[in-house]
Amino acid sequence: MGTWLRDKIEVQGGDVMEVSRVYTLSIPGVYVTVKGPQDSSSSSDVMMKMRERGMNVQIMKGGSLKVKGGGRIKDWVGYDEGEWWIQDPSSTLPVLCMGTPPGLVVDLCCAPGGKLMQLSGYGIPVVGVELKGNRVRRVKENLKRVGMEHVDVHEGDGRVWRVEGGKEVKGVLVDAPCSSTGTGRRNSDVMCYEGGDLEELVELQKELVENAVGMVGEGGRIVYSTCSLLREENEEQVERFLKELPVVMDPVREDEVAGFEDCVKEDGTVRVWPGEDRDGFFVARFRKTQGGP
Ligand SMILES: C[S@@+](CC[C@H](N)C(=O)[O-])C[C@H]1O[C@@H](n2cnc3c(N)ncnc32)[C@H](O)[C@@H]1O
């Protein structure tokens, strides 16, 4: 790992040796999120079907499945039927934290669509937004495979995009573009990250959250998440949002994030350090107060 990233981890009390070990030595399995509410019965059903085909599958606390080996993913049981999709367990957290607010939820940075499918699986109305046209197409293909073609996906800039017709929005997920420094188990190049575009990313994240806050009414829920290890994109952003925007923290509780109880911090944010079965991740939940940006 480069010294820049090592220093950044060290300064916030992270375990550099452990992160390096996980990034270089651990062989991640393939993790599957099963369609539908994240209860263990739908996950168990899929696991049993996979095991009947001789696959090595384990269910994890929280409902994700861990698959080892198994050949071509497209040949796995349930792929054609759209019963599941590939998603790291950490990546399921933002949607667990969003829960089911009573009304429309916007996923402001939605490609390739894992969290959008998870939200739609709850049976709540959801809309996805994505900046890049080719990635919008990918989201639509993914939605089609899992039988969720009805979900609206828009090509647009989440910094300014608003729902047509002034429909009331109850929740916005900002799963923000970031340094991806938490994903080194699968993308070893992040170990060489030196912050070249960090300032730009931090500004983009802020503008996305500003728009998200402007989109919901009083009491609306905003979930902000990154797969970054950096304070600049996580805790420092939270401090900034609380200072500059009409929001308060809506602390995440341990019982909302099965399997990640150890990652809930005193202030109600969720900080996941990379480990055997988890990418590095960060989630914070806010509630809109009066006023607007
Ligand atoms: C971390 S990924 C989102 C992953 C997604 N939520 C999922 O679960 O599959 C961030 C996405 O934001 C998109 N993005 C970047 N800038 C954006 C913007 N200004 N408005 C909307 N989307 C943007 C990127 O193209 C990328 O697809």
The ligand as an ORCA input file, in Angstrom:
! r2SCAN-3c Opt
* xyz 0 1
  C     -20.873      4.251     -5.999
  S     -21.563      4.198     -7.572
  C     -23.242      3.807     -7.215
  C     -23.507      2.335     -6.993
  C     -24.984      2.035     -6.962
  N     -25.672      2.779     -5.937
  C     -25.264      0.561     -6.768
  O     -25.615      0.142     -5.675
  O     -25.161     -0.198     -7.733
  C     -21.684      5.886     -7.988
  C     -22.392      6.171     -9.290
  O     -22.651      7.571     -9.363
  C     -22.584      7.963    -10.699
  N     -22.447      9.435    -10.740
  C     -21.306     10.179    -10.762
  N     -21.621     11.478    -10.780
  C     -22.964     11.574    -10.753
  C     -23.884     12.653    -10.784
  N     -23.466     13.931    -10.820
  N     -25.218     12.380    -10.805
  C     -25.651     11.090    -10.775
  N     -24.829     10.021    -10.754
  C     -23.503     10.259    -10.744
  C     -21.414      7.174    -11.231
  O     -21.452      7.103    -12.650
  C     -21.613      5.814    -10.548
  O     -22.386      4.973    -11.361
*
